[in-house]
Amino acid sequence: MQKLIFESNLLPDGHLYCPDEIASKKNAHFKVIVTFEETEAEASESELESSAIHDTSEDFLTEEELKYYLNL
């Protein structure tokens, strides 16, 4: 199996650009790897602690659900 690597861009209609010489081949399989620049800073330790303090989730597993998942 021959592998080709090329860079692509997202077209205005939402599809990925593919060169015609590749798109016209039969039985072509594509593997897409998406990379992007990280624009957000990581949370600080104090921000993580603060979010843990404010997490008041009431969504706990029942004893029956817990036993089910532990027995998987």
DSSP file (Angstrom, degrees, kcal/mol; ACC not computed):
  #  RESIDUE AA STRUCTURE BP1 BP2  ACC     N-H-->O    O-->H-N    N-H-->O    O-->H-N    TCO  KAPPA ALPHA  PHI   PSI    X-CA   Y-CA   Z-CA
    1    1 A M              0   0    0      0, 0.0     2,-0.3     0, 0.0     0, 0.0   0.000 360.0 360.0 360.0 127.3    0.0    0.0    0.0
    2    2 A Q        -     0   0    0      2,-0.0     2,-0.4     1,-0.0     0, 0.0  -0.670 360.0-152.5 -85.8 136.4    1.4    3.3   -1.0
    3    3 A K        -     0   0    0     -2,-0.3     2,-0.4     2,-0.0    -1,-0.0  -0.921  10.9-173.6-112.4 135.8    1.2    6.2    1.5
    4    4 A L        -     0   0    0     -2,-0.4     2,-0.5     2,-0.0    -2,-0.0  -0.975   7.7-157.4-124.1 141.1    1.1    9.8    0.5
    5    5 A I        +     0   0    0     -2,-0.4     2,-0.3     2,-0.0    -2,-0.0  -0.974  21.8 157.5-120.2 130.5    1.2   12.7    3.0
    6    6 A F        -     0   0    0     -2,-0.5     2,-0.3    13,-0.0    -2,-0.0  -0.992  37.9-116.1-148.2 153.5   -0.1   16.2    2.1
    7    7 A E        -     0   0    0     -2,-0.3     2,-0.3    11,-0.0    -2,-0.0  -0.673  35.0-172.9 -88.9 145.9   -1.3   19.2    4.0
    8    8 A S        -     0   0    0     -2,-0.3     2,-0.3    10,-0.1    10,-0.1  -0.835  13.2-145.0-132.9 168.4   -4.9   20.2    3.6
    9    9 A N        -     0   0    0     -2,-0.3     8,-2.3     8,-0.0     2,-0.5  -0.942  30.1-102.2-132.2 156.4   -7.2   23.1    4.6
   10   10 A L  B     -A   16   0A   0     -2,-0.3     6,-0.2     6,-0.2     5,-0.1  -0.684  39.1-138.8 -79.3 124.3  -10.9   23.2    5.5
   11   11 A L    >   -     0   0    0      4,-3.5     3,-2.4    -2,-0.5    -1,-0.0  -0.408  24.9-105.0 -79.9 160.0  -12.9   24.5    2.6
   12   12 A P  T 3  S+     0   0    0      0, 0.0    -1,-0.1     0, 0.0    -2,-0.0   0.778 120.9  57.8 -56.5 -27.7  -15.8   27.0    3.1
   13   13 A D  T 3  S-     0   0    0      2,-0.1     3,-0.1     1,-0.0    -3,-0.0   0.450 122.7-104.2 -84.6   1.8  -18.3   24.2    2.6
   14   14 A G  S <  S+     0   0    0     -3,-2.4     2,-0.2     1,-0.3    -1,-0.0   0.356  83.0 118.9  96.5  -5.4  -16.8   22.2    5.5
   15   15 A H        -     0   0    0     -5,-0.1    -4,-3.5     1,-0.0     2,-0.4  -0.517  66.4-111.2 -89.0 160.6  -14.9   19.6    3.4
   16   16 A L  B     -A   10   0A   0     -6,-0.2    -6,-0.2    -2,-0.2     2,-0.2  -0.736  33.7-112.0 -89.1 140.6  -11.2   19.0    3.5
   17   17 A Y        -     0   0    0     -8,-2.3    -1,-0.0    -2,-0.4    -8,-0.0  -0.507  36.5-177.2 -69.5 136.4   -9.2   19.9    0.4
   18   18 A C        -     0   0    0     -2,-0.2   -10,-0.1   -10,-0.1     5,-0.0  -0.994  31.4-110.3-135.5 129.1   -7.8   16.9   -1.5
   19   19 A P    >>  -     0   0    0      0, 0.0     4,-2.6     0, 0.0     3,-1.3  -0.274  28.1-121.5 -57.6 143.6   -5.6   17.2   -4.6
   20   20 A D  H 3> S+     0   0    0      1,-0.3     4,-2.1     2,-0.2     5,-0.1   0.848 109.5  60.5 -57.1 -38.7   -7.3   15.9   -7.7
   21   21 A E  H 34 S+     0   0    0      1,-0.2    -1,-0.3     2,-0.2     4,-0.1   0.758 114.1  36.7 -65.1 -22.4   -4.7   13.3   -8.4
   22   22 A I  H X4 S+     0   0    0     -3,-1.3     3,-1.3     2,-0.1    -2,-0.2   0.847 114.2  53.6 -92.0 -43.1   -5.5   11.6   -5.1
   23   23 A A  H 3< S+     0   0    0     -4,-2.6    -2,-0.2     1,-0.3    -3,-0.2   0.791 104.8  56.6 -63.6 -28.7   -9.2   12.2   -5.0
   24   24 A S  T 3< S+     0   0    0     -4,-2.1    -1,-0.3    -5,-0.2     2,-0.2   0.579  84.9 101.8 -82.7  -8.9   -9.7   10.6   -8.4
   25   25 A K  S X  S-     0   0    0     -3,-1.3     3,-0.7    -5,-0.1     2,-0.2  -0.514  73.2-123.3 -77.2 142.4   -8.0    7.3   -7.4
   26   26 A K  T 3  S+     0   0    0      1,-0.2    -1,-0.1    -2,-0.2    -2,-0.1  -0.519  89.3  18.5 -81.2 152.9  -10.3    4.3   -6.6
   27   27 A N  T 3  S+     0   0    0      1,-0.2     2,-0.4    -2,-0.2    -1,-0.2   0.788  82.1 162.4  58.6  32.5  -10.0    2.6   -3.2
   28   28 A A    <   -     0   0    0     -3,-0.7     2,-0.4    -5,-0.1    -1,-0.2  -0.675  21.0-161.9 -81.8 135.4   -8.2    5.5   -1.5
   29   29 A H        -     0   0    0     -2,-0.4     2,-0.4     2,-0.0     0, 0.0  -0.948   5.5-151.5-118.0 139.4   -8.3    5.5    2.3
   30   30 A F        -     0   0    0     -2,-0.4     2,-0.5     2,-0.0    -2,-0.0  -0.895  12.7-166.3-117.9 141.6   -7.6    8.6    4.3
   31   31 A K        -     0   0    0     -2,-0.4     2,-0.5     2,-0.0    -2,-0.0  -0.993  18.4-157.0-120.9 119.3   -6.2    9.1    7.7
   32   32 A V        -     0   0    0     -2,-0.5     2,-0.5     2,-0.0    -2,-0.0  -0.857  10.1-172.1-105.6 128.2   -6.7   12.6    9.0
   33   33 A I        -     0   0    0     -2,-0.5     2,-0.5     2,-0.0    -2,-0.0  -0.982  10.4-157.5-117.3 123.5   -4.5   14.2   11.7
   34   34 A V        +     0   0    0     -2,-0.5     2,-0.4     2,-0.0    -2,-0.0  -0.874  12.9 178.3-105.3 128.1   -5.6   17.5   13.0
   35   35 A T        +     0   0    0     -2,-0.5     2,-0.3     2,-0.0    -2,-0.0  -0.963   3.6 169.8-125.7 147.0   -3.1   19.9   14.7
   36   36 A F        -     0   0    0     -2,-0.4     2,-0.3     0, 0.0    -2,-0.0  -0.987  37.8 -99.0-151.3 157.5   -3.8   23.3   16.1
   37   37 A E        -     0   0    0     -2,-0.3     2,-0.5     1,-0.1    -2,-0.0  -0.609  38.9-119.5 -79.5 135.8   -2.0   25.9   18.1
   38   38 A E        +     0   0    0     -2,-0.3    -1,-0.1     1,-0.2     3,-0.0  -0.640  33.9 175.4 -77.1 123.5   -3.0   25.9   21.8
   39   39 A T        +     0   0    0     -2,-0.5     2,-0.4     2,-0.1    -1,-0.2   0.558  54.7  76.4-106.4 -11.5   -4.5   29.4   22.5
   40   40 A E  S    S-     0   0    0      3,-0.0     2,-0.2     1,-0.0     3,-0.1  -0.819  77.1-126.4-104.2 141.6   -5.6   28.8   26.1
   41   41 A A        -     0   0    0     -2,-0.4     3,-0.1     1,-0.1    -2,-0.1  -0.500  34.4-100.5 -78.4 152.5   -3.2   28.7   29.0
   42   42 A E        -     0   0    0     -2,-0.2     2,-0.1     1,-0.1    -1,-0.1  -0.377  44.4 -96.2 -70.6 152.9   -3.3   25.8   31.4
   43   43 A A        -     0   0    0      1,-0.1    -1,-0.1    -2,-0.1     2,-0.1  -0.428  39.0-122.6 -69.8 142.3   -5.2   26.1   34.6
   44   44 A S     >  -     0   0    0     -2,-0.1     4,-2.1     1,-0.1     5,-0.2  -0.330  25.7-105.3 -78.8 167.5   -3.1   27.0   37.6
   45   45 A E  H  > S+     0   0    0      1,-0.2     4,-2.2     2,-0.2     5,-0.2   0.890 122.2  50.8 -61.7 -40.0   -3.0   24.9   40.8
   46   46 A S  H  > S+     0   0    0      1,-0.2     4,-2.4     2,-0.2    -1,-0.2   0.864 108.3  52.6 -67.9 -34.6   -5.2   27.3   42.7
   47   47 A E  H  > S+     0   0    0      2,-0.2     4,-2.2     1,-0.2    -1,-0.2   0.888 109.3  49.7 -66.6 -37.9   -7.7   27.4   39.8
   48   48 A L  H  X S+     0   0    0     -4,-2.1     4,-1.9     2,-0.2    -2,-0.2   0.921 111.9  47.6 -64.9 -43.7   -7.9   23.6   39.9
   49   49 A E  H  X S+     0   0    0     -4,-2.2     4,-1.9     1,-0.2    -2,-0.2   0.900 111.2  51.8 -63.4 -40.6   -8.4   23.6   43.7
   50   50 A S  H  X S+     0   0    0     -4,-2.4     4,-1.8     1,-0.2    -1,-0.2   0.899 108.9  49.5 -63.5 -41.5  -11.1   26.3   43.3
   51   51 A S  H  X S+     0   0    0     -4,-2.2     4,-0.6     1,-0.2    -1,-0.2   0.864 109.2  52.8 -67.3 -34.0  -13.0   24.3   40.7
   52   52 A A  H  < S+     0   0    0     -4,-1.9     3,-0.5     1,-0.2    -1,-0.2   0.874 108.2  51.0 -67.3 -36.5  -12.9   21.2   43.0
   53   53 A I  H  < S+     0   0    0     -4,-1.9    -2,-0.2     1,-0.2    -1,-0.2   0.888 112.8  45.4 -66.0 -39.1  -14.3   23.2   45.9
   54   54 A H  H  < S+     0   0    0     -4,-1.8     2,-1.2    -5,-0.1    -1,-0.2   0.492  84.3 104.9 -86.3  -3.3  -17.2   24.5   43.7
   55   55 A D     <  +     0   0    0     -4,-0.6    -1,-0.0    -3,-0.5    -4,-0.0  -0.667  37.2 163.0 -80.6 100.8  -18.0   21.1   42.2
   56   56 A T        +     0   0    0     -2,-1.2    -1,-0.1     2,-0.0    -3,-0.0  -0.244  13.1 168.6-112.6  43.1  -21.1   20.1   44.0
   57   57 A S        -     0   0    0      1,-0.1    -2,-0.0     2,-0.1     0, 0.0  -0.302  25.0-168.2 -61.6 136.8  -22.3   17.4   41.7
   58   58 A E        +     0   0    0      1,-0.1     2,-1.6     2,-0.0    -1,-0.1   0.201  56.2 111.7-105.0  10.8  -25.1   15.3   42.9
   59   59 A D        +     0   0    0      2,-0.0     2,-0.3     0, 0.0    -2,-0.1  -0.577  42.7 154.2 -92.1  76.7  -24.7   12.7   40.1
   60   60 A F        -     0   0    0     -2,-1.6     2,-0.2     1,-0.1    -2,-0.0  -0.708  46.3-105.9-102.5 154.8  -23.4    9.7   42.1
   61   61 A L        -     0   0    0     -2,-0.3     2,-0.1     1,-0.1    -1,-0.1  -0.517  33.3-120.8 -75.0 144.6  -23.7    6.1   41.1
   62   62 A T     >  -     0   0    0     -2,-0.2     4,-2.6     1,-0.1     5,-0.2  -0.372  29.5-106.2 -74.2 165.3  -26.2    4.0   43.0
   63   63 A E  H  > S+     0   0    0      1,-0.2     4,-2.3     2,-0.2     5,-0.2   0.883 123.1  52.6 -61.1 -37.4  -24.8    1.0   44.9
   64   64 A E  H  > S+     0   0    0      2,-0.2     4,-2.1     1,-0.2    -1,-0.2   0.917 110.7  46.1 -64.6 -44.3  -26.3   -1.3   42.2
   65   65 A E  H  > S+     0   0    0      2,-0.2     4,-2.5     1,-0.2     5,-0.2   0.907 111.3  52.8 -64.6 -41.8  -24.6    0.7   39.4
   66   66 A L  H  X S+     0   0    0     -4,-2.6     4,-2.3     1,-0.2    -2,-0.2   0.924 110.0  47.3 -60.3 -46.2  -21.3    0.7   41.3
   67   67 A K  H  X S+     0   0    0     -4,-2.3     4,-1.7     2,-0.2    -1,-0.2   0.902 110.6  53.7 -62.2 -41.4  -21.4   -3.1   41.7
   68   68 A Y  H  < S+     0   0    0     -4,-2.1     4,-0.3     1,-0.2     3,-0.2   0.947 112.3  42.6 -57.8 -50.6  -22.3   -3.6   38.0
   69   69 A Y  H >< S+     0   0    0     -4,-2.5     3,-0.9     1,-0.2    -1,-0.2   0.852 112.3  53.3 -68.7 -34.4  -19.3   -1.5   36.8
   70   70 A L  H 3< S+     0   0    0     -4,-2.3    -1,-0.2     1,-0.2    -2,-0.2   0.794 107.2  53.2 -69.5 -27.2  -16.9   -3.1   39.3
   71   71 A N  T 3<        0   0    0     -4,-1.7    -1,-0.2    -3,-0.2    -2,-0.2   0.472 360.0 360.0 -87.3  -1.7  -17.9   -6.6   38.1
   72   72 A L    <         0   0    0     -3,-0.9    -1,-0.2    -4,-0.3    -2,-0.1   0.506 360.0 360.0 -69.1 360.0  -17.2   -5.8   34.4
